[in-house]
Amino acid sequence: MGHIKKVLEERLVEIFPDVLKKLPEPALKAGVRSANLKLSAAKAMEARSLMLIEETEMEVRDMELTKQSSEIALRNANKIIKDRDYFLDQVTWLQGCISELKKEVRTFSEDNDKFKVDLASSEADVAEFSKKYDHANQA
């Protein structure tokens, strides 16, 4: 029994010698040529498939990196929002304090006005008393 290489799988396949003898030389060459073309096409398809797999794997890695970046950005945004909310609460509290201080300033201002009136009245009383005292001393 003779052996020839099966082109696509690159392993030996048994061919009966009777069959080989019956094949004309051009048919045998055409068969080999056809097998070589099929092998080249198969190898090209395999290479293309491997290239597509590699490209897909790279895209998956890129998507994972994008996802990680998005998650980090989301965490940062959430922190910024929490910080903003904290500062807004602080501003609200400070505005309340300012409002209370303004009330106290108004109260102090009103009290100050009352003290000015009282002082003017007291000064008038002292002036009147001084006049009476001076008058009494002269008499």
C-alpha positions as a Python dict, from the first residue, in 0.01 Angstrom:
ca = {
    (1, 'M'): (0, 0, 0),
    (2, 'G'): (124, 347, -85),
    (3, 'H'): (94, 653, 135),
    (4, 'I'): (45, 1019, 45),
    (5, 'K'): (5, 1316, 271),
    (6, 'K'): (-345, 1440, 321),
    (7, 'V'): (-285, 1811, 263),
    (8, 'L'): (-539, 1974, 491),
    (9, 'E'): (-466, 1766, 801),
    (10, 'E'): (-101, 1691, 725),
    (11, 'R'): (-131, 1326, 819),
    (12, 'L'): (-83, 1011, 620),
    (13, 'V'): (-381, 857, 443),
    (14, 'E'): (-371, 515, 289),
    (15, 'I'): (-430, 506, -87),
    (16, 'F'): (-446, 179, -262),
    (17, 'P'): (-171, 141, -522),
    (18, 'D'): (-429, 34, -778),
    (19, 'V'): (-604, 371, -749),
    (20, 'L'): (-278, 565, -780),
    (21, 'K'): (-180, 371, -1089),
    (22, 'K'): (-512, 444, -1254),
    (23, 'L'): (-490, 823, -1205),
    (24, 'P'): (-340, 1004, -1502),
    (25, 'E'): (-45, 1234, -1424),
    (26, 'P'): (-234, 1560, -1505),
    (27, 'A'): (-524, 1456, -1277),
    (28, 'L'): (-281, 1374, -999),
    (29, 'K'): (-107, 1715, -1039),
    (30, 'A'): (-443, 1896, -1055),
    (31, 'G'): (-554, 1720, -739),
    (32, 'V'): (-235, 1818, -559),
    (33, 'R'): (-267, 2177, -687),
    (34, 'S'): (-631, 2191, -577),
    (35, 'A'): (-540, 2053, -237),
    (36, 'N'): (-262, 2312, -204),
    (37, 'L'): (-505, 2592, -294),
    (38, 'K'): (-755, 2462, -40),
    (39, 'L'): (-479, 2442, 220),
    (40, 'S'): (-374, 2801, 147),
    (41, 'A'): (-734, 2917, 171),
    (42, 'A'): (-784, 2729, 497),
    (43, 'K'): (-465, 2877, 642),
    (44, 'A'): (-575, 3226, 534),
    (45, 'M'): (-916, 3171, 694),
    (46, 'E'): (-750, 3044, 1011),
    (47, 'A'): (-517, 3347, 1020),
    (48, 'R'): (-815, 3580, 966),
    (49, 'S'): (-1008, 3405, 1243),
    (50, 'L'): (-713, 3434, 1482),
    (51, 'M'): (-676, 3801, 1395),
    (52, 'L'): (-1047, 3862, 1461),
    (53, 'I'): (-1021, 3678, 1794),
    (54, 'E'): (-721, 3890, 1892),
    (55, 'E'): (-900, 4212, 1791),
    (56, 'T'): (-1206, 4105, 1990),
    (57, 'E'): (-994, 4030, 2296),
    (58, 'M'): (-830, 4374, 2266),
    (59, 'E'): (-1173, 4539, 2239),
    (60, 'V'): (-1290, 4348, 2547),
    (61, 'R'): (-981, 4470, 2739),
    (62, 'D'): (-1047, 4826, 2620),
    (63, 'M'): (-1410, 4797, 2733),
    (64, 'E'): (-1299, 4667, 3073),
    (65, 'L'): (-1060, 4963, 3110),
    (66, 'T'): (-1338, 5201, 3005),
    (67, 'K'): (-1570, 5037, 3258),
    (68, 'Q'): (-1308, 5074, 3533),
    (69, 'S'): (-1250, 5437, 3439),
    (70, 'S'): (-1625, 5500, 3441),
    (71, 'E'): (-1659, 5339, 3784),
    (72, 'I'): (-1376, 5556, 3920),
    (73, 'A'): (-1532, 5867, 3766),
    (74, 'L'): (-1869, 5772, 3917),
    (75, 'R'): (-1714, 5727, 4263),
    (76, 'N'): (-1542, 6066, 4227),
    (77, 'A'): (-1867, 6228, 4115),
    (78, 'N'): (-2051, 6077, 4412),
    (79, 'K'): (-1782, 6212, 4648),
    (80, 'I'): (-1810, 6555, 4489),
    (81, 'I'): (-2189, 6545, 4531),
    (82, 'K'): (-2155, 6443, 4898),
    (83, 'D'): (-1899, 6721, 4955),
    (84, 'R'): (-2130, 6971, 4782),
    (85, 'D'): (-2422, 6862, 4998),
    (86, 'Y'): (-2207, 6895, 5312),
    (87, 'F'): (-2096, 7246, 5214),
    (88, 'L'): (-2453, 7345, 5124),
    (89, 'D'): (-2558, 7233, 5473),
    (90, 'Q'): (-2273, 7440, 5620),
    (91, 'V'): (-2377, 7744, 5414),
    (92, 'T'): (-2737, 7705, 5532),
    (93, 'W'): (-2621, 7679, 5893),
    (94, 'L'): (-2397, 7985, 5853),
    (95, 'Q'): (-2681, 8181, 5694),
    (96, 'G'): (-2893, 8097, 5999),
    (97, 'C'): (-2610, 8217, 6226),
    (98, 'I'): (-2580, 8539, 6026),
    (99, 'S'): (-2955, 8593, 6055),
    (100, 'E'): (-2936, 8547, 6434),
    (101, 'L'): (-2640, 8785, 6455),
    (102, 'K'): (-2830, 9046, 6253),
    (103, 'K'): (-3120, 9017, 6500),
    (104, 'E'): (-2879, 9066, 6791),
    (105, 'V'): (-2720, 9366, 6620),
    (106, 'R'): (-3067, 9519, 6568),
    (107, 'T'): (-3147, 9455, 6935),
    (108, 'F'): (-2815, 9613, 7043),
    (109, 'S'): (-2881, 9908, 6813),
    (110, 'E'): (-3230, 9955, 6961),
    (111, 'D'): (-3087, 9926, 7313),
    (112, 'N'): (-2816, 10175, 7218),
    (113, 'D'): (-3083, 10418, 7098),
    (114, 'K'): (-3269, 10373, 7429),
    (115, 'F'): (-2946, 10431, 7622),
    (116, 'K'): (-2884, 10751, 7422),
    (117, 'V'): (-3233, 10875, 7515),
    (118, 'D'): (-3176, 10776, 7878),
    (119, 'L'): (-2834, 10944, 7873),
    (120, 'A'): (-2980, 11266, 7726),
    (121, 'S'): (-3255, 11256, 7990),
    (122, 'S'): (-2997, 11192, 8264),
    (123, 'E'): (-2778, 11475, 8134),
    (124, 'A'): (-3083, 11703, 8140),
    (125, 'D'): (-3161, 11590, 8496),
    (126, 'V'): (-2797, 11652, 8600),
    (127, 'A'): (-2801, 11996, 8436),
    (128, 'E'): (-3125, 12082, 8615),
    (129, 'F'): (-2989, 11948, 8943),
    (130, 'S'): (-2666, 12146, 8891),
    (131, 'K'): (-2870, 12463, 8835),
    (132, 'K'): (-3073, 12402, 9150),
    (133, 'Y'): (-2753, 12323, 9342),
    (134, 'D'): (-2580, 12633, 9214),
    (135, 'H'): (-2890, 12837, 9292),
    (136, 'A'): (-2913, 12686, 9639),
    (137, 'N'): (-2545, 12761, 9701),
    (138, 'Q'): (-2588, 13118, 9600),
    (139, 'A'): (-2883, 13161, 9828),
}
